[in-house]
Amino acid sequence: MATDISKLGLKAKWQDLTEGMSIAGAGTSADFMTGEWSSTKPVFIEENCKQCLLCVPVCPDSCIPVHDKKRAAFDYDHCKGCGICVKACPFEAITMEGVK
């Protein structure tokens, strides 16, 4: 059963919700601020960064944007705080902090 996710909200009836483990549509991650679920977040230390971009392809949520061949600030709206980017960075340019 597919559901139009644009109709889902706080006042949605239970009959309008999707069944578990079903995908309601493509490209829906932009509609949800999944970064709110995290208890930790990565912190970018720009002076340590060598722009090797090794952190970019390992991010499972594509939260490390690249502009003009340089990495930009994290997309905290969608970052889940997994820490994979910290392990991938050989220059200690990323650390993890607790969300305040």
C-alpha positions in Angstrom: 0.0 0.0 0.0 1.6 3.3 -1.1 0.7 6.6 0.6 1.2 10.1 -0.5 3.6 11.3 2.2 2.8 14.9 1.6 -0.5 14.2 3.3 1.1 12.8 6.5 1.5 15.0 9.5 0.5 15.3 13.1 -3.2 15.1 12.3 -3.0 12.1 10.0 -5.4 9.3 10.6 -3.9 5.8 11.3 -5.6 4.6 8.1 -3.4 7.0 6.1 -0.1 5.7 7.5 2.1 3.4 5.4 2.6 -0.2 6.3 5.9 -1.1 8.0 8.9 -1.7 5.8 7.3 -0.1 2.7 8.7 2.8 0.7 6.1 5.4 0.1 7.9 7.3 -2.6 11.3 8.1 -4.0 13.5 11.0 -2.8 11.6 11.5 0.4 14.5 12.1 2.7 14.6 15.8 1.9 11.1 16.0 3.4 12.2 14.8 6.9 14.8 16.3 9.3 16.2 13.0 10.2 19.2 14.7 11.9 17.0 15.5 14.8 17.2 11.8 15.9 20.9 12.0 16.7 22.5 12.4 20.1 26.0 13.1 18.6 27.1 15.2 15.7 30.4 15.5 13.7 32.3 18.8 14.1 34.4 20.0 11.1 37.8 21.4 12.1 38.6 23.4 9.0 42.3 24.2 9.8 43.1 20.5 10.0 41.3 19.7 6.7 43.5 19.0 3.6 40.5 18.7 1.2 41.2 15.1 0.4 37.4 14.5 0.4 37.8 10.9 1.8 34.9 11.7 4.1 32.5 12.5 1.4 31.8 9.1 -0.2 31.6 7.2 3.1 28.7 9.3 4.5 25.6 7.1 4.2 23.3 10.1 4.3 25.3 12.4 1.9 25.6 15.0 4.6 29.0 16.3 3.5 28.4 18.7 0.5 31.1 19.6 -1.9 31.2 23.0 -3.6 33.9 24.0 -6.1 35.9 20.9 -5.3 36.0 21.7 -1.5 34.0 20.2 1.2 31.5 22.4 2.9 29.8 22.4 6.4 27.8 19.3 7.5 24.1 19.0 6.6 23.0 18.6 10.2 19.3 18.4 9.1 20.0 14.9 7.8 23.2 13.7 9.6 22.5 10.8 12.0 25.8 11.1 13.8 27.1 7.7 12.9 30.8 8.8 13.0 31.9 7.0 9.8 33.4 10.3 8.5 35.6 10.6 11.7 37.1 7.1 11.0 37.7 8.0 7.3 39.5 11.3 8.0 43.3 10.8 8.3 43.9 14.4 9.4 41.7 14.5 12.5 39.6 17.2 10.8 36.4 15.7 12.2 35.5 15.0 15.8 32.2 13.9 17.4 30.4 15.9 20.0 27.2 15.4 22.0 24.2 17.4 20.9 23.3 20.1 23.3 
